[in-house]
């Protein structure tokens, strides 16, 4: 029974950790290569993305914390899904509102799609755990 529970949590744990890795790398790039990213996106050179980078690193730390819980708390996993969905929903208006370069639009769109994949994987992982926690119907 214990091993089965760990197996059901494996997808969610891996999705959270992969999301943390992606968020860490993205955050570090924004912090340490900000001028290059601003140029790639076609933003004004006065744009400062360091706070966004630090926020992504903090998000990554939270994801690692969530993934290391034994067992994983589904509330934490739902928070990660909701935050990822907020990122995706917030990204698409940027394509039309912010004057990004063509490459910048591609970067924003691709990052949003990667984040959506994490949200879906985490959601599927939550469903897998919940399905395993449901008692079988003994009346059949």
Phi, psi and omega in degrees: 000315180298316181295321179298320178296319178295321179296320179293333181274348187299315180298314180297316180299315180294320179296317179297317181290323176295319177299318179297318179297313180298317180294322178296310180299315179299315179297316179296321177298316180295324181284314189262345179231039186303314183298320178296316180296315179302317179295315179301318181285343181080026180270165176298142180296347177275354179293133181244117182253009182297317180298321177296318178299315178296321177298320178294322178294318177297319177299318179298319178299316178298318180298319178296317177302314179299316185290334183275349179298141178238108351284167178296133177279122183295331177300316179297319179296320177296322177300317179297316179299313182296318179294321176296316179296323177297320178299313182297311181298322179286338183286321188291323174297331178301327181297333183256336185264315185272134179284082180270155172290168177301316177298321178297320178297319177297316180299311180300316180295316181293317178298318178299320179293320177297316179296324177296322177298318177298317180299317180293315180299318179294318179298315178297320177298319177297314179299320180297318179294314182296321180297322180287339181273352180279129179291140179295150180282111183275351183283341183289000000 
